[in-house]
Amino acid sequence: MWALENRTPYKAERTWLQDVDGGKRWVVVVKGTFDILPNGETRVAEDQADPLLAPEYLGEDGASSLRYESDLIPPKPGTDVYVNGNAHAPGGVPTTRVTVGLRIGGRPVKVLDVVGDRTFESDLGRAVPSSPKPFVTKPLVYERAYGGYDDADPSPAKQALHASNPVGCGVARTVGRLLGRPAPNIRRAGRGERETVGFGAVASYWAPRMAYGGTYDAKWVTERKPLLPEDFDPRFHMCAPEDQQFIPHLRGGERIEVANMMSTGGLSFEIPKRFIGMSTSFSTRSEPVRHRAVLHTVVVEPDVPRVIVVWHGSLRCQRDADFLDETTITEKEYTRL
């Protein structure tokens, strides 16, 4: 009962989840890891990453930025594409600034400036960043982008929280609390300092994701609890920065290009294009239910280099849940619907 027969070279996992209206949903994810070759082709990696049951953070859960979002989640309305990586000085020559870029499927390039380490100094009563120090590599993480949480004062009224990035730097209640502290390393090219930017996944309790979670008020307590609120938006499950989300889903085959995120400079490849088919059998039915997985998540890791692709399939089962026997997962030659 509730078994998987995985006939692909990728890792797979399953779980039961609850729909917005309380219905039972059978979720099966397939996670494929691919090496990116120097010529831009991809091949199935020997070491396949496991599907994640829970989010994985860079450091302490909830107190650091998100490395990977959970894979076993309800259906997303689109595909997330995010990057875990570093900025690299061209040719390995130390520099005080590097421009990094990302293009996905022909969408206009997202360009960020990465500067060397700086601290805030006093200048006529203001806190201004010092001159940047040279660097060769710099992590592209939200800890080094604008944001932060100033809880130095025990009174919540005298604290400051940047909802888009509570683990960043540059936010404080007073100028004095900024002095001597790190200034952001990452900023959007041609823009000011006070914007949270990055290529990585955004945690569920950060803005703007948390706004899609719905309203948990007295009306929800009396009329909906423990179900999700009526104004819950499934975009809550999307974890990439909003300009790296694709609704409807990508199909595979889209080209991704990154600049200055690996020691050799640029990287260009196509998202692996695979048809992941599923066939779920029930003891109460004479024929299995055939369904297809959609492309949920693409994670690019240029320093490896590799790309991780997560396909997501689900069935709303209701009363048939107790009679579900097995889902068979197959990989076929890609065909257009």
PADREN-96151 format. One record per residue (C-alpha): x, y, z; residue in three letters. Coordinates in nm, 3 decimals. Each point is the difference from the previous one (the first is absolute). Last residue first. Layout:
<pts>
((X Y Z) 'ALA')
...
</pts>
This chain:
<pts>
((0.066 1.755 -2.562) 'LEU')
((0.355 0.016 -0.127) 'ARG')
((0.210 -0.313 0.021) 'THR')
((0.310 -0.062 0.210) 'TYR')
((0.141 -0.350 -0.023) 'GLU')
((-0.114 -0.185 0.305) 'LYS')
((0.095 -0.025 0.367) 'GLU')
((-0.214 -0.222 0.218) 'THR')
((-0.139 0.013 0.353) 'ILE')
((-0.235 -0.272 0.128) 'THR')
((-0.231 0.105 0.283) 'THR')
((-0.126 -0.267 0.236) 'GLU')
((-0.292 -0.131 0.203) 'ASP')
((-0.249 0.279 0.067) 'LEU')
((-0.304 -0.146 0.179) 'PHE')
((0.009 0.215 0.313) 'ASP')
((0.016 0.315 -0.210) 'ALA')
((-0.300 -0.094 -0.215) 'ASP')
((-0.236 0.204 0.217) 'ARG')
((0.161 0.332 -0.103) 'GLN')
((0.274 -0.072 -0.254) 'CYS')
((0.120 0.327 -0.153) 'ARG')
((0.302 -0.111 -0.197) 'LEU')
((0.346 0.150 -0.015) 'SER')
((0.313 0.022 -0.212) 'GLY')
((0.301 0.222 0.050) 'HIS')
((0.326 0.009 -0.197) 'TRP')
((0.309 0.138 0.173) 'VAL')
((0.313 0.088 -0.198) 'VAL')
((0.346 0.045 0.151) 'ILE')
((0.264 0.165 -0.219) 'VAL')
((0.372 -0.059 0.036) 'ARG')
((0.338 0.172 -0.013) 'PRO')
((0.126 -0.046 0.277) 'VAL')
((0.063 0.377 0.024) 'ASP')
((-0.300 0.082 -0.220) 'PRO')
((-0.270 -0.141 0.230) 'GLU')
((-0.332 0.048 -0.180) 'VAL')
((-0.321 -0.114 0.170) 'VAL')
((-0.306 -0.058 -0.221) 'VAL')
((-0.336 -0.058 0.170) 'THR')
((-0.354 -0.115 -0.082) 'HIS')
((0.013 -0.150 -0.349) 'LEU')
((-0.326 -0.188 -0.041) 'VAL')
((-0.065 -0.370 0.059) 'ALA')
((-0.245 -0.189 -0.216) 'ARG')
((-0.300 -0.213 0.084) 'HIS')
((-0.129 -0.349 -0.072) 'ARG')
((-0.261 -0.145 0.233) 'VAL')
((0.026 -0.378 0.013) 'PRO')
((-0.280 -0.220 -0.136) 'GLU')
((-0.234 -0.238 0.183) 'SER')
((-0.058 0.237 0.287) 'ARG')
((-0.066 -0.067 0.369) 'THR')
((0.346 -0.144 0.069) 'SER')
((0.147 0.324 -0.130) 'PHE')
((0.285 0.039 -0.248) 'SER')
((0.196 0.315 -0.078) 'THR')
((0.182 0.044 -0.330) 'SER')
((0.251 0.281 -0.028) 'MET')
((0.185 0.147 -0.297) 'GLY')
((0.307 0.219 0.014) 'ILE')
((0.073 0.147 -0.343) 'PHE')
((0.348 0.151 0.003) 'ARG')
((0.162 0.316 -0.131) 'LYS')
((0.312 0.083 0.199) 'PRO')
((0.020 0.379 0.046) 'ILE')
((0.230 0.126 -0.274) 'GLU')
((0.356 0.117 0.058) 'PHE')
((0.218 0.311 0.017) 'SER')
((0.270 0.078 0.257) 'LEU')
((0.226 0.302 0.025) 'GLY')
((0.330 0.080 0.170) 'GLY')
((0.245 -0.287 0.056) 'THR')
((0.000 0.049 0.378) 'SER')
((-0.378 -0.023 0.014) 'MET')
((-0.280 0.250 0.055) 'MET')
((0.142 0.269 -0.230) 'ASN')
((-0.289 -0.019 -0.248) 'ALA')
((-0.289 -0.245 -0.002) 'VAL')
((-0.203 -0.123 -0.294) 'GLU')
((-0.305 -0.227 0.008) 'ILE')
((-0.159 -0.132 -0.318) 'ARG')
((-0.350 -0.146 0.002) 'GLU')
((-0.011 -0.367 -0.103) 'GLY')
((-0.234 -0.097 0.282) 'GLY')
((-0.375 0.061 0.005) 'ARG')
((-0.021 0.310 0.218) 'LEU')
((-0.313 0.027 0.209) 'HIS')
((-0.266 0.270 -0.042) 'PRO')
((0.116 0.224 0.167) 'ILE')
((0.380 0.038 0.010) 'PHE')
((0.170 0.132 0.312) 'GLN')
((0.348 0.155 -0.014) 'GLN')
((-0.124 0.363 0.008) 'ASP')
((-0.198 -0.089 0.313) 'GLU')
((0.308 -0.119 0.188) 'PRO')
((-0.026 -0.380 0.021) 'ALA')
((-0.216 -0.167 0.266) 'CYS')
((-0.343 -0.058 -0.154) 'MET')
((-0.217 -0.181 0.257) 'HIS')
((-0.176 0.322 0.101) 'PHE')
((-0.098 0.034 -0.366) 'ARG')
((-0.274 -0.242 0.104) 'PRO')
((-0.198 0.300 0.133) 'ASP')
((-0.189 -0.038 0.330) 'PHE')
((-0.297 0.240 0.004) 'ASP')
((-0.242 -0.265 0.125) 'GLU')
((0.222 -0.075 0.298) 'PRO')
((0.171 -0.341 0.023) 'LEU')
((-0.193 -0.267 0.186) 'LEU')
((0.043 -0.052 0.378) 'PRO')
((-0.184 0.240 0.048) 'LYS')
((-0.255 0.127 -0.251) 'ARG')
((-0.303 0.172 0.159) 'GLU')
((0.076 0.093 0.362) 'THR')
((0.378 0.032 -0.019) 'VAL')
((-0.006 0.147 -0.353) 'TRP')
((-0.246 0.269 0.111) 'LYS')
((0.220 0.078 0.299) 'ALA')
((0.297 0.062 -0.230) 'ASP')
((0.245 -0.211 -0.198) 'TYR')
((-0.001 0.177 -0.335) 'THR')
((0.171 -0.161 -0.299) 'GLY')
((0.343 -0.147 -0.069) 'GLY')
((0.058 0.216 -0.309) 'TYR')
((0.135 0.286 0.211) 'ALA')
((0.262 -0.236 0.147) 'MET')
((0.169 -0.033 -0.336) 'ARG')
((0.071 0.373 -0.049) 'PRO')
((0.144 0.023 0.256) 'ALA')
((0.173 -0.260 0.216) 'TRP')
((-0.170 -0.279 0.199) 'TYR')
((0.017 -0.248 -0.289) 'SER')
((0.374 0.044 -0.052) 'ALA')
((0.126 0.143 -0.330) 'VAL')
((0.218 -0.217 -0.226) 'ALA')
((0.318 0.144 -0.148) 'GLY')
((0.075 0.248 -0.280) 'PHE')
((0.029 0.313 0.211) 'GLY')
((-0.137 0.344 0.071) 'VAL')
((-0.130 0.181 0.307) 'THR')
((-0.011 0.370 -0.081) 'GLU')
((0.147 0.290 0.196) 'ARG')
((0.339 0.046 -0.169) 'GLU')
((-0.106 0.200 -0.303) 'GLY')
((-0.043 -0.120 -0.356) 'ARG')
((0.221 -0.016 -0.310) 'GLY')
((0.076 -0.368 0.041) 'ALA')
((-0.212 -0.154 0.274) 'ARG')
((0.190 -0.031 0.326) 'ARG')
((0.208 -0.262 0.178) 'ILE')
((0.279 0.058 0.253) 'ASN')
((-0.218 0.164 0.265) 'PRO')
((0.176 0.195 0.279) 'ALA')
((0.155 -0.183 0.293) 'PRO')
((-0.016 0.159 0.349) 'ARG')
((0.244 0.257 0.132) 'GLY')
((-0.270 0.266 0.030) 'LEU')
((-0.348 -0.139 -0.063) 'LEU')
((-0.129 0.017 0.357) 'ARG')
((0.107 0.363 0.026) 'GLY')
((-0.204 0.098 -0.301) 'VAL')
((-0.316 -0.112 0.179) 'THR')
((-0.277 -0.255 -0.047) 'ARG')
((0.213 -0.230 -0.212) 'ALA')
((-0.005 -0.155 -0.347) 'VAL')
((0.320 -0.030 -0.207) 'GLY')
((0.056 -0.374 0.006) 'CYS')
((-0.202 -0.306 -0.092) 'GLY')
((-0.164 -0.275 0.208) 'VAL')
((-0.347 0.163 0.020) 'PRO')
((-0.028 0.020 -0.379) 'ASN')
((-0.329 0.112 -0.156) 'SER')
((-0.157 0.076 0.339) 'ALA')
((0.276 0.240 0.107) 'HIS')
((-0.040 0.005 0.377) 'LEU')
((0.075 0.295 0.229) 'ALA')
((-0.030 0.010 0.379) 'GLN')
((-0.105 0.284 0.226) 'LYS')
((-0.369 -0.087 0.013) 'ALA')
((0.096 -0.361 0.068) 'PRO')
((0.157 0.113 0.331) 'SER')
((0.303 -0.211 0.093) 'PRO')
((0.230 0.239 -0.191) 'ASP')
((0.277 -0.166 -0.201) 'ALA')
((-0.257 -0.174 -0.219) 'ASP')
((0.115 0.144 -0.334) 'ASP')
((-0.093 -0.243 -0.274) 'TYR')
((0.164 0.019 -0.341) 'GLY')
((-0.034 0.098 -0.361) 'GLY')
((0.223 0.091 -0.294) 'TYR')
((0.197 -0.293 -0.142) 'ALA')
((0.294 -0.189 0.151) 'ARG')
((-0.210 -0.231 0.220) 'GLU')
((-0.217 -0.042 -0.308) 'TYR')
((0.262 -0.221 -0.161) 'VAL')
((0.208 0.038 -0.316) 'LEU')
((0.326 -0.100 0.168) 'PRO')
((0.305 0.209 -0.100) 'LYS')
((0.304 -0.120 -0.193) 'THR')
((0.324 0.176 -0.094) 'VAL')
((-0.017 0.299 0.232) 'PHE')
((0.130 0.356 0.030) 'PRO')
((-0.126 0.210 0.294) 'LYS')
((-0.283 0.249 -0.053) 'PRO')
((0.037 0.363 0.115) 'SER')
((-0.207 0.069 0.312) 'SER')
((-0.378 -0.003 -0.004) 'PRO')
((-0.185 0.306 0.137) 'VAL')
((-0.174 0.053 0.334) 'ALA')
((-0.109 0.362 0.030) 'ARG')
((0.077 0.260 0.264) 'GLY')
((0.247 0.193 -0.212) 'LEU')
((0.161 -0.322 -0.124) 'ASP')
((0.020 -0.291 0.243) 'SER')
((0.120 -0.331 -0.138) 'GLU')
((-0.187 -0.315 -0.100) 'PHE')
((0.214 -0.297 -0.093) 'THR')
((0.101 -0.131 -0.342) 'ARG')
((0.085 -0.337 -0.151) 'ASP')
((0.048 -0.002 -0.376) 'GLY')
((-0.271 0.089 -0.249) 'VAL')
((-0.247 -0.215 -0.192) 'VAL')
((-0.207 0.174 -0.266) 'ASP')
((-0.311 -0.177 -0.121) 'LEU')
((-0.138 -0.051 -0.351) 'VAL')
((-0.321 -0.182 -0.088) 'LYS')
((0.007 -0.056 -0.376) 'VAL')
((-0.324 0.034 -0.189) 'PRO')
((-0.201 -0.323 -0.034) 'ARG')
((0.134 -0.209 -0.289) 'GLY')
((-0.063 -0.328 0.177) 'GLY')
((0.185 0.102 0.314) 'ILE')
((0.274 0.264 0.008) 'ARG')
((0.220 0.062 0.304) 'LEU')
((0.275 0.254 0.059) 'GLY')
((0.286 0.078 0.234) 'VAL')
((0.197 0.327 0.003) 'THR')
((0.314 -0.008 0.212) 'VAL')
((0.140 0.274 0.223) 'ARG')
((0.307 0.056 0.223) 'THR')
((0.232 -0.225 -0.200) 'THR')
((0.241 -0.285 0.061) 'PRO')
((0.109 -0.176 -0.325) 'VAL')
((-0.149 -0.351 -0.029) 'GLY')
((-0.035 0.044 -0.375) 'GLY')
((-0.322 0.193 0.046) 'PRO')
((-0.084 0.046 0.370) 'ALA')
((-0.253 -0.264 0.099) 'HIS')
((-0.345 0.055 0.151) 'ALA')
((-0.124 -0.305 0.184) 'ASN')
((-0.273 -0.258 -0.032) 'GLY')
((-0.344 -0.138 0.074) 'ASN')
((-0.230 0.106 -0.284) 'VAL')
((-0.378 -0.001 -0.028) 'TYR')
((-0.261 -0.099 -0.257) 'VAL')
((-0.355 -0.053 0.125) 'ASP')
((-0.260 -0.146 -0.235) 'THR')
((-0.370 0.078 0.003) 'GLY')
((-0.335 -0.029 0.178) 'PRO')
((0.165 -0.214 0.270) 'LYS')
((-0.161 -0.326 0.105) 'PRO')
((0.006 -0.089 0.371) 'PRO')
((0.339 -0.067 0.163) 'ILE')
((0.251 -0.284 0.014) 'LEU')
((0.299 0.184 -0.147) 'ASP')
((0.096 0.211 0.303) 'SER')
((0.190 0.319 -0.081) 'GLU')
((0.376 -0.013 -0.040) 'TYR')
((0.276 0.230 0.130) 'ARG')
((-0.228 0.237 0.193) 'LEU')
((0.155 0.290 0.185) 'SER')
((0.087 -0.010 0.368) 'SER')
((-0.187 0.024 0.330) 'ALA')
((-0.300 -0.217 -0.082) 'GLY')
((0.199 -0.320 0.011) 'ASP')
((0.356 0.070 0.113) 'GLU')
((0.245 0.014 -0.288) 'GLY')
((-0.033 -0.008 -0.377) 'LEU')
((-0.358 -0.121 0.033) 'TYR')
((-0.168 -0.319 -0.121) 'GLU')
((-0.378 -0.001 -0.035) 'PRO')
((-0.185 -0.322 0.093) 'ALA')
((-0.079 -0.336 -0.162) 'LEU')
((0.277 0.043 -0.254) 'LEU')
((0.031 -0.221 -0.308) 'PRO')
((0.340 -0.172 -0.006) 'ASP')
((0.286 0.125 -0.217) 'ALA')
((0.138 -0.241 -0.262) 'GLN')
((0.374 -0.073 -0.006) 'ASP')
((0.089 -0.159 -0.334) 'GLU')
((-0.130 0.305 -0.182) 'ALA')
((-0.226 -0.036 -0.304) 'VAL')
((0.154 0.197 -0.284) 'ARG')
((-0.026 0.362 -0.109) 'THR')
((0.149 0.172 -0.304) 'GLU')
((0.154 0.345 0.031) 'GLY')
((0.330 -0.086 -0.170) 'ASN')
((0.181 -0.003 0.337) 'PRO')
((-0.248 -0.257 0.136) 'LEU')
((-0.282 0.078 0.244) 'ILE')
((-0.057 -0.297 0.230) 'ASP')
((-0.365 -0.087 0.053) 'PHE')
((-0.200 -0.076 0.315) 'THR')
((-0.357 -0.121 -0.040) 'GLY')
((-0.265 0.020 0.270) 'LYS')
((-0.332 -0.178 -0.051) 'VAL')
((-0.287 0.105 0.223) 'VAL')
((-0.319 -0.190 0.084) 'VAL')
((-0.292 0.165 0.180) 'VAL')
((-0.325 -0.174 0.089) 'TRP')
((-0.258 0.264 0.094) 'ARG')
((-0.269 -0.044 0.265) 'LYS')
((-0.278 0.261 0.004) 'GLY')
((-0.011 0.261 0.277) 'GLY')
((-0.129 0.295 -0.203) 'ASP')
((0.345 0.148 -0.057) 'VAL')
((0.134 -0.344 -0.085) 'ASP')
((0.164 -0.224 0.260) 'GLN')
((0.321 -0.188 -0.062) 'LEU')
((0.101 -0.365 -0.024) 'TRP')
((0.363 -0.085 -0.079) 'THR')
((0.230 -0.134 -0.269) 'ARG')
((0.367 -0.029 -0.093) 'GLU')
((0.212 -0.038 -0.312) 'ALA')
((0.370 0.000 -0.087) 'LYS')
((0.107 -0.006 -0.364) 'TYR')
((0.118 -0.280 -0.229) 'PRO')
((-0.364 -0.071 -0.097) 'THR')
((-0.209 -0.313 0.051) 'ARG')
((-0.125 0.099 0.346) 'ASN')
((-0.259 -0.238 0.137) 'GLU')
((-0.150 0.188 0.291) 'LEU')
((-0.220 -0.139 0.277) 'ALA')
((-0.310 0.138 0.175) 'TRP')
((-0.113 -0.356 0.090) 'MET')
</pts>
